[in-house]
Protein backbone atom coordinates (compact mmCIF):
# COMPACT_ATOMS: atom_id res chain seq x y z
CA UNK A 1 0.00 0.00 0.00
CA UNK A 2 2.86 2.39 0.85
CA UNK A 3 4.49 1.69 -2.54
CA UNK A 4 1.27 2.46 -4.36
CA UNK A 5 0.88 5.79 -2.53
CA UNK A 6 4.52 6.68 -3.25
CA UNK A 7 4.06 5.91 -6.95
CA UNK A 8 0.88 8.00 -7.04
CA UNK A 9 2.62 11.06 -5.52
CA UNK A 10 5.61 10.64 -7.85
CA UNK A 11 3.37 10.59 -10.92
CA UNK A 12 1.52 13.64 -9.62
CA UNK A 13 4.77 15.58 -9.17
CA UNK A 14 6.00 14.49 -12.61
CA UNK A 15 2.80 15.62 -14.35
CA UNK A 16 2.97 18.95 -12.47
CA UNK A 17 6.53 19.55 -13.70
CA UNK A 18 5.49 18.83 -17.28
CA UNK A 19 2.60 21.28 -17.06
CA UNK A 20 4.96 23.89 -15.63
CA UNK A 21 7.01 23.90 -18.82
CA UNK A 22 6.25 26.87 -21.05
CA UNK A 23 4.83 26.00 -24.47
CA UNK A 24 5.95 27.96 -27.53
CA UNK A 25 4.83 28.02 -31.16
CA UNK A 26 7.31 28.00 -34.07
CA UNK A 27 6.94 31.05 -36.38
CA UNK A 28 9.69 30.25 -38.91
CA UNK A 29 9.02 28.06 -41.96
CA UNK A 30 11.54 25.49 -40.77
CA UNK A 31 13.30 26.13 -37.44
CA UNK A 32 16.72 24.53 -37.02
CA UNK A 33 17.47 22.71 -33.76
CA UNK A 34 21.15 22.54 -32.81
CA UNK A 35 23.16 20.36 -30.46
CA UNK A 36 24.29 23.31 -28.32
CA UNK A 37 23.61 27.05 -27.94
CA UNK A 38 26.00 27.96 -30.77
CA UNK A 39 25.16 28.94 -34.36
CA UNK A 40 28.03 26.75 -35.58
CA UNK A 41 27.05 23.62 -33.66
CA UNK A 42 25.59 20.51 -35.33
CA UNK A 43 21.99 20.62 -36.58
CA UNK A 44 20.09 17.69 -35.03
CA UNK A 45 16.63 18.35 -36.43
CA UNK A 46 14.02 20.75 -37.77
CA UNK A 47 10.67 21.91 -36.39
CA UNK A 48 7.95 22.92 -38.90
CA UNK A 49 5.99 26.18 -38.70
CA UNK A 50 3.15 26.41 -36.12
CA UNK A 51 4.49 23.35 -34.25
CA UNK A 52 4.16 23.58 -30.46
CA UNK A 53 7.27 22.76 -28.41
CA UNK A 54 8.13 22.77 -24.72
CA UNK A 55 10.93 25.13 -23.62
CA UNK A 56 13.13 23.49 -20.99
CA UNK A 57 15.63 26.33 -20.50
CA UNK A 58 15.00 30.01 -21.33
CA UNK A 59 17.97 31.52 -19.50
CA UNK A 60 20.11 32.15 -22.62
CA UNK A 61 19.80 35.52 -24.39
CA UNK A 62 19.62 34.08 -27.92
CA UNK A 63 18.70 30.40 -27.70
CA UNK A 64 16.04 28.31 -25.92
CA UNK A 65 16.47 24.67 -25.01
CA UNK A 66 13.46 22.88 -26.46
CA UNK A 67 11.98 19.42 -26.35
CA UNK A 68 10.76 18.03 -29.67
CA UNK A 69 10.03 14.62 -31.22
CA UNK A 70 13.73 13.81 -31.82
CA UNK A 71 14.80 14.65 -28.29
CA UNK A 72 16.19 17.92 -26.90
CA UNK A 73 18.20 20.73 -28.48
CA UNK A 74 18.69 24.48 -28.80
CA UNK A 75 16.75 26.81 -31.13
CA UNK A 76 16.76 30.56 -31.83
CA UNK A 77 14.39 32.40 -29.46
CA UNK A 78 13.45 34.93 -32.20
CA UNK A 79 11.30 32.34 -33.95
CA UNK A 80 9.50 30.96 -30.90
CA UNK A 81 6.27 32.62 -29.77
CA UNK A 82 5.02 31.89 -26.26
CA UNK A 83 1.56 30.36 -26.02
CA UNK A 84 -0.64 31.84 -23.29
CA UNK A 85 -1.32 29.27 -20.53
CA UNK A 86 -4.87 28.13 -19.89
CA UNK A 87 -6.84 30.12 -17.33
CA UNK A 88 -6.58 28.77 -13.77
CA UNK A 89 -9.83 28.03 -11.89
CA UNK A 90 -8.68 29.76 -8.68
CA UNK A 91 -8.39 33.51 -8.07
CA UNK A 92 -9.25 34.60 -11.62
CA UNK A 93 -9.16 38.31 -10.75
CA UNK A 94 -5.58 38.13 -9.46
CA UNK A 95 -4.34 35.96 -12.34
CA UNK A 96 -5.66 38.39 -14.96
CA UNK A 97 -4.57 41.60 -13.23
CA UNK A 98 -0.88 40.69 -12.95
CA UNK A 99 -0.16 40.11 -16.68
CA UNK A 100 -1.96 43.32 -17.63
CA UNK A 101 0.15 45.30 -15.17
CA UNK A 102 3.36 43.78 -16.51
CA UNK A 103 2.31 44.39 -20.12
CA UNK A 104 1.48 48.04 -19.55
CA UNK A 105 4.77 48.56 -17.70
CA UNK A 106 6.74 46.97 -20.53
CA UNK A 107 4.95 49.04 -23.15
CA UNK A 108 5.50 52.22 -21.18
CA UNK A 109 9.27 51.57 -21.05
CA UNK A 110 9.62 51.60 -24.85
CA UNK A 111 9.93 54.76 -26.93
CA UNK A 112 9.78 55.10 -30.69
CA UNK A 113 12.78 56.72 -32.41
CA UNK A 114 13.59 57.55 -36.05
CA UNK A 115 16.98 56.82 -37.66
CA UNK A 116 18.73 59.90 -39.09
CA UNK A 117 21.86 58.21 -40.56
CA UNK A 118 21.93 56.55 -43.99
CA UNK A 119 23.01 53.12 -42.68
CA UNK A 120 23.04 53.03 -38.91
CA UNK A 121 25.15 50.19 -37.54
CA UNK A 122 23.53 47.86 -35.01
CA UNK A 123 26.09 46.32 -32.65
CA UNK A 124 25.99 43.31 -30.36
CA UNK A 125 27.01 45.33 -27.26
CA UNK A 126 27.14 48.97 -26.12
CA UNK A 127 30.68 49.27 -27.44
CA UNK A 128 31.99 50.92 -30.61
CA UNK A 129 34.33 47.94 -31.16
CA UNK A 130 31.73 45.18 -30.73
CA UNK A 131 30.44 43.03 -33.59
CA UNK A 132 28.07 44.61 -36.15
CA UNK A 133 24.90 42.52 -36.38
CA UNK A 134 23.00 44.63 -38.91
CA UNK A 135 22.20 48.03 -40.40
CA UNK A 136 19.17 50.32 -40.18
CA UNK A 137 18.14 52.45 -43.18
CA UNK A 138 17.47 56.17 -42.87
CA UNK A 139 14.00 57.17 -41.54
CA UNK A 140 13.41 53.67 -40.11
CA UNK A 141 11.39 53.69 -36.86
CA UNK A 142 12.74 51.54 -34.00
CA UNK A 143 11.73 50.89 -30.39
CA UNK A 144 14.29 51.90 -27.74
CA UNK A 145 14.10 49.58 -24.74
CA UNK A 146 17.12 50.88 -22.78
CA UNK A 147 18.29 54.53 -22.83
CA UNK A 148 20.36 54.49 -19.64
CA UNK A 149 23.71 54.42 -21.47
CA UNK A 150 25.25 57.83 -22.24
CA UNK A 151 26.45 56.84 -25.74
CA UNK A 152 24.35 53.91 -26.96
CA UNK A 153 20.65 53.02 -26.96
CA UNK A 154 19.42 49.43 -26.86
CA UNK A 155 16.82 48.92 -29.58
CA UNK A 156 14.38 46.20 -30.55
CA UNK A 157 13.98 45.28 -34.22
CA UNK A 158 12.25 42.43 -36.02
CA UNK A 159 15.14 39.99 -35.74
CA UNK A 160 16.16 40.69 -32.14
CA UNK A 161 17.90 43.38 -30.11
CA UNK A 162 21.08 45.43 -30.44
CA UNK A 163 22.85 48.68 -29.58
CA UNK A 164 23.12 51.81 -31.75
CA UNK A 165 24.65 55.25 -31.29
CA UNK A 166 22.13 57.65 -29.71
CA UNK A 167 23.47 60.52 -31.86
CA UNK A 168 21.62 59.15 -34.89
CA UNK A 169 18.22 58.63 -33.26
CA UNK A 170 15.44 61.22 -32.92
CA UNK A 171 12.51 60.52 -30.63
CA UNK A 172 9.13 60.25 -32.34
CA UNK A 173 6.56 59.07 -29.76
CA UNK A 174 5.87 56.26 -27.29
CA UNK A 175 5.45 52.87 -28.89
CA UNK A 176 1.85 51.78 -29.39
CA UNK A 177 0.93 48.17 -28.61
CA UNK A 178 1.51 46.02 -31.68
CA UNK A 179 -1.38 44.04 -33.08
CA UNK A 180 -0.91 40.27 -32.73
CA UNK A 181 0.45 38.54 -35.81
CA UNK A 182 -0.47 35.00 -36.74
CA UNK A 183 2.35 34.47 -39.24
CA UNK A 184 5.63 36.04 -40.29
CA UNK A 185 4.75 35.95 -43.97
CA UNK A 186 4.39 39.56 -45.14
CA UNK A 187 1.74 40.92 -47.43
CA UNK A 188 2.66 41.80 -50.98
CA UNK A 189 4.24 45.28 -51.07
CA UNK A 190 2.70 47.80 -53.42
CA UNK A 191 4.52 48.91 -56.56
CA UNK A 192 3.89 52.31 -58.10
CA UNK A 193 2.33 52.48 -61.55
CA UNK A 194 4.48 54.24 -64.13
CA UNK A 195 3.01 54.94 -67.55
CA UNK A 196 6.06 56.76 -68.94
CA UNK A 197 7.27 53.63 -70.76
CA UNK A 198 3.89 53.06 -72.42
CA UNK A 199 3.71 56.67 -73.62
CA UNK A 200 7.27 56.42 -74.97
CA UNK A 201 6.45 53.18 -76.83
CA UNK A 202 3.36 54.80 -78.37
CA UNK A 203 5.43 57.74 -79.66
CA UNK A 204 8.15 55.43 -81.03
CA UNK A 205 5.53 53.23 -82.71
CA UNK A 206 3.98 56.29 -84.38
CA UNK A 207 7.37 57.38 -85.70
CA UNK A 208 8.23 53.88 -86.96
CA UNK A 209 4.92 53.46 -88.79
CA UNK A 210 5.39 56.89 -90.34
CA UNK A 211 8.82 55.82 -91.62
CA UNK A 212 7.34 52.58 -92.94
CA UNK A 213 4.57 54.49 -94.72
CA UNK A 214 6.99 56.81 -96.51
CA UNK A 215 9.26 53.87 -97.36
CA UNK A 216 6.40 52.17 -99.22
CA UNK A 217 5.32 55.43 -100.83
CA UNK A 218 8.69 56.69 -102.11
CA UNK A 219 10.73 53.51 -102.50
CA UNK A 220 9.25 53.02 -105.97
CA UNK A 221 8.89 49.31 -105.41
CA UNK A 222 12.52 48.85 -104.29
CA UNK A 223 12.27 45.65 -102.25
CA UNK A 224 15.71 46.11 -100.67
CA UNK A 225 14.81 49.47 -99.11
CA UNK A 226 11.41 48.22 -97.97
CA UNK A 227 12.90 45.06 -96.43
CA UNK A 228 15.60 47.05 -94.65
CA UNK A 229 12.99 49.46 -93.25
CA UNK A 230 10.82 46.60 -92.00
CA UNK A 231 13.80 44.91 -90.28
CA UNK A 232 14.88 48.15 -88.57
CA UNK A 233 11.34 48.79 -87.35
CA UNK A 234 10.98 45.26 -85.95
CA UNK A 235 14.35 45.38 -84.16
CA UNK A 236 13.70 48.81 -82.65
CA UNK A 237 10.18 47.79 -81.62
CA UNK A 238 11.44 44.59 -79.94
CA UNK A 239 14.18 46.44 -78.03
CA UNK A 240 11.67 49.02 -76.82
CA UNK A 241 9.30 46.28 -75.72
CA UNK A 242 11.80 44.32 -73.62
CA UNK A 243 13.17 47.55 -72.13
CA UNK A 244 9.98 49.41 -71.24
CA UNK A 245 7.01 47.01 -71.45
CA UNK A 246 8.08 43.44 -70.66
CA UNK A 247 7.81 42.52 -66.97
CA UNK A 248 11.13 41.66 -65.32
CA UNK A 249 11.37 38.15 -63.86
CA UNK A 250 13.90 36.87 -61.32
CA UNK A 251 14.34 33.11 -60.78
CA UNK A 252 16.79 30.85 -58.98
CA UNK A 253 18.92 31.17 -55.86
CA UNK A 254 21.20 34.16 -55.25
CA UNK A 255 23.83 34.02 -52.50
CA UNK A 256 26.52 36.26 -51.00
CA UNK A 257 29.93 35.35 -49.63
CA UNK A 258 30.10 38.53 -47.54
CA UNK A 259 29.24 38.93 -43.84
CA UNK A 260 25.61 40.05 -44.22
CA UNK A 261 22.46 39.17 -42.33
CA UNK A 262 20.51 37.68 -45.22
CA UNK A 263 22.78 35.16 -46.98
CA UNK A 264 20.60 33.66 -49.74
CA UNK A 265 17.44 34.52 -51.67
CA UNK A 266 15.62 31.67 -53.41
CA UNK A 267 13.04 33.08 -55.84
CA UNK A 268 10.54 30.22 -56.21
CA UNK A 269 7.75 32.03 -58.06
CA UNK A 270 6.91 35.45 -59.48
CA UNK A 271 5.93 36.81 -56.03
CA UNK A 272 7.40 34.43 -53.41
CA UNK A 273 11.01 34.22 -52.15
CA UNK A 274 12.64 32.13 -49.40
CA UNK A 275 15.32 34.00 -47.42
CA UNK A 276 18.11 32.53 -45.26
CA UNK A 277 18.84 34.62 -42.14
CA UNK A 278 22.44 33.99 -41.01
CA UNK A 279 22.26 36.03 -37.78
CA UNK A 280 19.20 34.17 -36.45
CA UNK A 281 20.07 30.87 -38.15
CA UNK A 282 16.64 30.46 -39.76
CA UNK A 283 14.72 30.70 -43.03
CA UNK A 284 11.47 32.49 -43.84
CA UNK A 285 9.24 33.06 -46.87
CA UNK A 286 8.13 36.52 -47.98
CA UNK A 287 6.20 38.15 -50.80
CA UNK A 288 7.99 40.55 -53.15
CA UNK A 289 7.41 42.85 -56.11
CA UNK A 290 9.71 44.13 -58.85
CA UNK A 291 9.47 47.91 -59.27
CA UNK A 292 11.64 48.92 -62.21
CA UNK A 293 15.12 47.55 -61.46
CA UNK A 294 14.40 47.21 -57.73
CA UNK A 295 13.11 44.15 -55.85
CA UNK A 296 11.13 45.05 -52.70
CA UNK A 297 10.24 42.52 -50.00
CA UNK A 298 9.21 42.79 -46.36
CA UNK A 299 10.35 40.77 -43.33
CA UNK A 300 7.69 41.88 -40.85
CA UNK A 301 8.71 45.56 -40.21
CA UNK A 302 11.94 45.57 -42.25
CA UNK A 303 12.00 46.48 -45.94
CA UNK A 304 14.59 44.49 -47.92
CA UNK A 305 15.78 46.13 -51.15
CA UNK A 306 17.68 44.38 -53.97
CA UNK A 307 18.85 46.12 -57.14
CA UNK A 308 18.77 44.01 -60.32
CA UNK A 309 22.13 44.57 -62.03
CA UNK A 310 21.63 41.73 -64.55
CA UNK A 311 20.19 38.20 -64.72
CA UNK A 312 23.08 36.81 -62.66
CA UNK A 313 23.69 39.59 -60.10
CA UNK A 314 21.67 41.40 -57.44
CA UNK A 315 22.98 44.29 -55.30
CA UNK A 316 21.70 44.51 -51.72
CA UNK A 317 21.02 47.67 -49.74
CA UNK A 318 20.57 48.34 -45.99
CA UNK A 319 20.56 45.06 -44.02
CA UNK A 320 21.51 43.18 -47.21
CA UNK A 321 24.35 45.45 -48.31
CA UNK A 322 26.52 43.33 -50.63
CA UNK A 323 26.60 41.48 -53.95
CA UNK A 324 24.45 38.39 -54.54
CA UNK A 325 25.30 36.13 -57.48
CA UNK A 326 23.20 33.39 -59.00
CA UNK A 327 24.29 29.85 -58.24
C-alpha positions as CSV (number, residue, x, y, z in Angstrom):
1,X,0.0,0.0,0.0
2,X,2.9,2.4,0.9
3,X,4.5,1.7,-2.5
4,X,1.3,2.5,-4.4
5,X,0.9,5.8,-2.5
6,X,4.5,6.7,-3.2
7,X,4.1,5.9,-7.0
8,X,0.9,8.0,-7.0
9,X,2.6,11.1,-5.5
10,X,5.6,10.6,-7.8
11,X,3.4,10.6,-10.9
12,X,1.5,13.6,-9.6
13,X,4.8,15.6,-9.2
14,X,6.0,14.5,-12.6
15,X,2.8,15.6,-14.3
16,X,3.0,19.0,-12.5
17,X,6.5,19.6,-13.7
18,X,5.5,18.8,-17.3
19,X,2.6,21.3,-17.1
20,X,5.0,23.9,-15.6
21,X,7.0,23.9,-18.8
22,X,6.3,26.9,-21.1
23,X,4.8,26.0,-24.5
24,X,5.9,28.0,-27.5
25,X,4.8,28.0,-31.2
26,X,7.3,28.0,-34.1
27,X,6.9,31.0,-36.4
28,X,9.7,30.3,-38.9
29,X,9.0,28.1,-42.0
30,X,11.5,25.5,-40.8
31,X,13.3,26.1,-37.4
32,X,16.7,24.5,-37.0
33,X,17.5,22.7,-33.8
34,X,21.2,22.5,-32.8
35,X,23.2,20.4,-30.5
36,X,24.3,23.3,-28.3
37,X,23.6,27.1,-27.9
38,X,26.0,28.0,-30.8
39,X,25.2,28.9,-34.4
40,X,28.0,26.7,-35.6
41,X,27.0,23.6,-33.7
42,X,25.6,20.5,-35.3
43,X,22.0,20.6,-36.6
44,X,20.1,17.7,-35.0
45,X,16.6,18.4,-36.4
46,X,14.0,20.8,-37.8
47,X,10.7,21.9,-36.4
48,X,7.9,22.9,-38.9
49,X,6.0,26.2,-38.7
50,X,3.2,26.4,-36.1
51,X,4.5,23.3,-34.3
52,X,4.2,23.6,-30.5
53,X,7.3,22.8,-28.4
54,X,8.1,22.8,-24.7
55,X,10.9,25.1,-23.6
56,X,13.1,23.5,-21.0
57,X,15.6,26.3,-20.5
58,X,15.0,30.0,-21.3
59,X,18.0,31.5,-19.5
60,X,20.1,32.1,-22.6
61,X,19.8,35.5,-24.4
62,X,19.6,34.1,-27.9
63,X,18.7,30.4,-27.7
64,X,16.0,28.3,-25.9
65,X,16.5,24.7,-25.0
66,X,13.5,22.9,-26.5
67,X,12.0,19.4,-26.4
68,X,10.8,18.0,-29.7
69,X,10.0,14.6,-31.2
70,X,13.7,13.8,-31.8
71,X,14.8,14.7,-28.3
72,X,16.2,17.9,-26.9
73,X,18.2,20.7,-28.5
74,X,18.7,24.5,-28.8
75,X,16.7,26.8,-31.1
76,X,16.8,30.6,-31.8
77,X,14.4,32.4,-29.5
78,X,13.5,34.9,-32.2
79,X,11.3,32.3,-33.9
80,X,9.5,31.0,-30.9
81,X,6.3,32.6,-29.8
82,X,5.0,31.9,-26.3
83,X,1.6,30.4,-26.0
84,X,-0.6,31.8,-23.3
85,X,-1.3,29.3,-20.5
86,X,-4.9,28.1,-19.9
87,X,-6.8,30.1,-17.3
88,X,-6.6,28.8,-13.8
89,X,-9.8,28.0,-11.9
90,X,-8.7,29.8,-8.7
91,X,-8.4,33.5,-8.1
92,X,-9.3,34.6,-11.6
93,X,-9.2,38.3,-10.7
94,X,-5.6,38.1,-9.5
95,X,-4.3,36.0,-12.3
96,X,-5.7,38.4,-15.0
97,X,-4.6,41.6,-13.2
98,X,-0.9,40.7,-13.0
99,X,-0.2,40.1,-16.7
100,X,-2.0,43.3,-17.6
101,X,0.1,45.3,-15.2
102,X,3.4,43.8,-16.5
103,X,2.3,44.4,-20.1
104,X,1.5,48.0,-19.5
105,X,4.8,48.6,-17.7
106,X,6.7,47.0,-20.5
107,X,5.0,49.0,-23.2
108,X,5.5,52.2,-21.2
109,X,9.3,51.6,-21.0
110,X,9.6,51.6,-24.9
111,X,9.9,54.8,-26.9
112,X,9.8,55.1,-30.7
113,X,12.8,56.7,-32.4
114,X,13.6,57.5,-36.0
115,X,17.0,56.8,-37.7
116,X,18.7,59.9,-39.1
117,X,21.9,58.2,-40.6
118,X,21.9,56.6,-44.0
119,X,23.0,53.1,-42.7
120,X,23.0,53.0,-38.9
121,X,25.2,50.2,-37.5
122,X,23.5,47.9,-35.0
123,X,26.1,46.3,-32.7
124,X,26.0,43.3,-30.4
125,X,27.0,45.3,-27.3
126,X,27.1,49.0,-26.1
127,X,30.7,49.3,-27.4
128,X,32.0,50.9,-30.6
129,X,34.3,47.9,-31.2
130,X,31.7,45.2,-30.7
131,X,30.4,43.0,-33.6
132,X,28.1,44.6,-36.1
133,X,24.9,42.5,-36.4
134,X,23.0,44.6,-38.9
135,X,22.2,48.0,-40.4
136,X,19.2,50.3,-40.2
137,X,18.1,52.4,-43.2
138,X,17.5,56.2,-42.9
139,X,14.0,57.2,-41.5
140,X,13.4,53.7,-40.1
141,X,11.4,53.7,-36.9
142,X,12.7,51.5,-34.0
143,X,11.7,50.9,-30.4
144,X,14.3,51.9,-27.7
145,X,14.1,49.6,-24.7
146,X,17.1,50.9,-22.8
147,X,18.3,54.5,-22.8
148,X,20.4,54.5,-19.6
149,X,23.7,54.4,-21.5
150,X,25.2,57.8,-22.2
151,X,26.4,56.8,-25.7
152,X,24.3,53.9,-27.0
153,X,20.7,53.0,-27.0
154,X,19.4,49.4,-26.9
155,X,16.8,48.9,-29.6
156,X,14.4,46.2,-30.5
157,X,14.0,45.3,-34.2
158,X,12.3,42.4,-36.0
159,X,15.1,40.0,-35.7
160,X,16.2,40.7,-32.1
161,X,17.9,43.4,-30.1
162,X,21.1,45.4,-30.4
163,X,22.8,48.7,-29.6
164,X,23.1,51.8,-31.8
165,X,24.7,55.2,-31.3
166,X,22.1,57.6,-29.7
167,X,23.5,60.5,-31.9
168,X,21.6,59.2,-34.9
169,X,18.2,58.6,-33.3
170,X,15.4,61.2,-32.9
171,X,12.5,60.5,-30.6
172,X,9.1,60.2,-32.3
173,X,6.6,59.1,-29.8
174,X,5.9,56.3,-27.3
175,X,5.4,52.9,-28.9
176,X,1.9,51.8,-29.4
177,X,0.9,48.2,-28.6
178,X,1.5,46.0,-31.7
179,X,-1.4,44.0,-33.1
180,X,-0.9,40.3,-32.7
181,X,0.4,38.5,-35.8
182,X,-0.5,35.0,-36.7
183,X,2.4,34.5,-39.2
184,X,5.6,36.0,-40.3
185,X,4.7,36.0,-44.0
186,X,4.4,39.6,-45.1
187,X,1.7,40.9,-47.4
188,X,2.7,41.8,-51.0
189,X,4.2,45.3,-51.1
190,X,2.7,47.8,-53.4
191,X,4.5,48.9,-56.6
192,X,3.9,52.3,-58.1
193,X,2.3,52.5,-61.5
194,X,4.5,54.2,-64.1
195,X,3.0,54.9,-67.5
196,X,6.1,56.8,-68.9
197,X,7.3,53.6,-70.8
198,X,3.9,53.1,-72.4
199,X,3.7,56.7,-73.6
200,X,7.3,56.4,-75.0
201,X,6.4,53.2,-76.8
202,X,3.4,54.8,-78.4
203,X,5.4,57.7,-79.7
204,X,8.2,55.4,-81.0
205,X,5.5,53.2,-82.7
206,X,4.0,56.3,-84.4
207,X,7.4,57.4,-85.7
208,X,8.2,53.9,-87.0
209,X,4.9,53.5,-88.8
210,X,5.4,56.9,-90.3
211,X,8.8,55.8,-91.6
212,X,7.3,52.6,-92.9
213,X,4.6,54.5,-94.7
214,X,7.0,56.8,-96.5
215,X,9.3,53.9,-97.4
216,X,6.4,52.2,-99.2
217,X,5.3,55.4,-100.8
218,X,8.7,56.7,-102.1
219,X,10.7,53.5,-102.5
220,X,9.3,53.0,-106.0
221,X,8.9,49.3,-105.4
222,X,12.5,48.9,-104.3
223,X,12.3,45.7,-102.2
224,X,15.7,46.1,-100.7
225,X,14.8,49.5,-99.1
226,X,11.4,48.2,-98.0
227,X,12.9,45.1,-96.4
228,X,15.6,47.0,-94.7
229,X,13.0,49.5,-93.3
230,X,10.8,46.6,-92.0
231,X,13.8,44.9,-90.3
232,X,14.9,48.1,-88.6
233,X,11.3,48.8,-87.3
234,X,11.0,45.3,-86.0
235,X,14.4,45.4,-84.2
236,X,13.7,48.8,-82.6
237,X,10.2,47.8,-81.6
238,X,11.4,44.6,-79.9
239,X,14.2,46.4,-78.0
240,X,11.7,49.0,-76.8
241,X,9.3,46.3,-75.7
242,X,11.8,44.3,-73.6
243,X,13.2,47.6,-72.1
244,X,10.0,49.4,-71.2
245,X,7.0,47.0,-71.4
246,X,8.1,43.4,-70.7
247,X,7.8,42.5,-67.0
248,X,11.1,41.7,-65.3
249,X,11.4,38.1,-63.9
250,X,13.9,36.9,-61.3
251,X,14.3,33.1,-60.8
252,X,16.8,30.8,-59.0
253,X,18.9,31.2,-55.9
254,X,21.2,34.2,-55.3
255,X,23.8,34.0,-52.5
256,X,26.5,36.3,-51.0
257,X,29.9,35.4,-49.6
258,X,30.1,38.5,-47.5
259,X,29.2,38.9,-43.8
260,X,25.6,40.0,-44.2
261,X,22.5,39.2,-42.3
262,X,20.5,37.7,-45.2
263,X,22.8,35.2,-47.0
264,X,20.6,33.7,-49.7
265,X,17.4,34.5,-51.7
266,X,15.6,31.7,-53.4
267,X,13.0,33.1,-55.8
268,X,10.5,30.2,-56.2
269,X,7.8,32.0,-58.1
270,X,6.9,35.5,-59.5
271,X,5.9,36.8,-56.0
272,X,7.4,34.4,-53.4
273,X,11.0,34.2,-52.2
274,X,12.6,32.1,-49.4
275,X,15.3,34.0,-47.4
276,X,18.1,32.5,-45.3
277,X,18.8,34.6,-42.1
278,X,22.4,34.0,-41.0
279,X,22.3,36.0,-37.8
280,X,19.2,34.2,-36.5
281,X,20.1,30.9,-38.2
282,X,16.6,30.5,-39.8
283,X,14.7,30.7,-43.0
284,X,11.5,32.5,-43.8
285,X,9.2,33.1,-46.9
286,X,8.1,36.5,-48.0
287,X,6.2,38.1,-50.8
288,X,8.0,40.5,-53.1
289,X,7.4,42.9,-56.1
290,X,9.7,44.1,-58.9
291,X,9.5,47.9,-59.3
292,X,11.6,48.9,-62.2
293,X,15.1,47.6,-61.5
294,X,14.4,47.2,-57.7
295,X,13.1,44.1,-55.8
296,X,11.1,45.0,-52.7
297,X,10.2,42.5,-50.0
298,X,9.2,42.8,-46.4
299,X,10.3,40.8,-43.3
300,X,7.7,41.9,-40.8
301,X,8.7,45.6,-40.2
302,X,11.9,45.6,-42.3
303,X,12.0,46.5,-45.9
304,X,14.6,44.5,-47.9
305,X,15.8,46.1,-51.1
306,X,17.7,44.4,-54.0
307,X,18.9,46.1,-57.1
308,X,18.8,44.0,-60.3
309,X,22.1,44.6,-62.0
310,X,21.6,41.7,-64.5
311,X,20.2,38.2,-64.7
312,X,23.1,36.8,-62.7
313,X,23.7,39.6,-60.1
314,X,21.7,41.4,-57.4
315,X,23.0,44.3,-55.3
316,X,21.7,44.5,-51.7
317,X,21.0,47.7,-49.7
318,X,20.6,48.3,-46.0
319,X,20.6,45.1,-44.0
320,X,21.5,43.2,-47.2
321,X,24.4,45.5,-48.3
322,X,26.5,43.3,-50.6
323,X,26.6,41.5,-53.9
324,X,24.5,38.4,-54.5
325,X,25.3,36.1,-57.5
326,X,23.2,33.4,-59.0
327,X,24.3,29.8,-58.2
